[in-house]
Amino acid sequence: MGKEYNQVTGRIFDIQKFSIHDGPGIRTIVFLKGCPLRCKWCCNPESQSAAIQTMVRNGKEEIIGRDVTVEEVMDEVLKDMPHFRRSGGGLTLSGGESLRQPDFASALLQAAKAAGINTAMESTGLAEFSVIENKILPWLDLYLMDIKHISSSKHKLFTSQPNERILENAKKIAASGQNLIIRVPVIPTFNDTPEEILEIAQFARSLKGVTRLHLLPYHRLGQDKYAGLGREYTMAHIEPPTNEQMEILRQVAATTGLQVQIGG
């Protein structure tokens, strides 16, 4: 393929620099548009539709989404190379769900690896495993995989999708030897009981090579975006978990032997 990957085109809605989350060190995060899930708590609702949209923010209309080549994205990412070298950071793909644009995601990862940049992807894993295995894993240093619930019916109620494929892919990704961290968005009324968190932690512990679990507390920072898109935010009445509640859940999850942290 040579450097043909540089001309692959995809659709993004943001590039966030100087992040200390979503992977080691200082990261540059590229947010890809489109997601098969419709999580009720999603803080990036503008990521869900693959279409270019108009969103009102601070009283002004903004165009959300733009088509770019890998080369254009990498021109921005490479500016942060000194930070990557100093901190052990790199490029993280997020969204949305990067697996909705597998060729573009694959090309971005290949370009980053060719430049000597550490790569990570934050993903639900909802795709055919052959796509993950052939287009993503060969160029990925760290997979940050969301496991939201063990019950498929409750998962579908809150995200619009069942979770059988997600759980099966988690097993296959772990079995491949991929560096894998399981992350759990902790959402009141959905999965914030000790029993539910313990069940997820036990599943994570059963995955080959997985030693780390991140608990990500619910927040309402994306609430205004829903109004800007002309949508209703149905979880406005839900209060974020307290620090004390999160610590209880961390301790419960840690009984499995996993290294458990609050935040990612």
Salt bridges, closest charged atoms under 4 A:
ASP22 OD1 - ARG183 NH2 2.85
GLU46 OE2 - LYS225 NZ 2.99
GLU62 OE1 - ARG57 NH2 2.85
ASP67 OD1 - ARG11 NE 2.73
GLU76 OE1 - LYS17 NZ 3.63
GLU76 OE2 - LYS79 NZ 2.82
ASP80 OD2 - LYS17 NZ 3.03
ASP103 OD1 - LYS135 NZ 2.73
GLU122 OE2 - ARG183 NH2 3.97
GLU128 OE2 - ARG165 NH2 3.29
ASP141 OD2 - LYS113 NZ 2.79
ASP146 OD2 - LYS148 NZ 3.42
GLU196 OE2 - HIS149 NE2 2.84
GLU196 OE2 - LYS154 NZ 2.96
GLU239 OE1 - ARG220 NH2 3.83
GLU247 OE2 - ARG250 NH2 2.90
